[in-house]
Amino acid sequence: MVTSGSTRAYIDRIRYIANTSSGALGARIVETLIEADIPVIHIYGEGSRQPTVHNSHLLESVKVTTVDHVITSVKSACKGGNISAVVHAMAVLDYVPETSIETKKTSDEEFWDVRLVRTPKIISIIRDIIPDVFTIGFKLEAGVEHDELLKRAGVLLQKYGLDVVVANDLEKVSDERHEAVFIGTGNKIIGCAETKEDIARKITDFIIKHM
């Protein structure tokens, strides 16, 4: 199972908050896994980039929009009993509006205060349902020192009992470049990458080795 792309949270009928994830890396991971003849359930956010695959019979695509949609889809996939590895690359919103207006809010007020509340951690839900499945998580930060990035990735690895964490900094991510460091058991660096292609191939190699 690969999750990728952005999520949305509506504040009224037509307005929403979201993040900037394009889903490009997730799409490339799916493509590389399928090139290796590994079937994939791809859970992707609304508007996210889609993988280009020739062996479409190996791909099951599930489009989601909100965090609640992600939770429902992830639970369904995990409880299906056929997941041997998870790559959780989706940029799930950490905070969403506490309430949402069912109609469109009028624009005649000077201010609109919106209270945000925390969302459940998808990686925690996955681990609760399938705790023994090989799982790769992602830690994205913005503008932190390299050592701090690795430290935070290590915390994520230990907290959820993950097998690998891909640590990356938004300032080193673009269409052409995507620098990343792979953290494994014992918080050891087990690989590095400079492009989305590199990341996808290393993840595929990890999964094949595990399988």
PyMOL commands that set and color helices and strands:
alter all, ss='L'
color gray80, all
select helices_A, chain A and resi 24-35+56-58+67-78+122-129+146-160+170-172+185-187+196-210
alter helices_A, ss='H'
color red, helices_A
select strands_A, chain A and resi 2-4+8-10+16-18+40-45+59-64+85-88+95-97+116-118+134-141+164-169+180-184+188-193
alter strands_A, ss='S'
color yellow, strands_A
deselect
rebuild
show_as cartoon
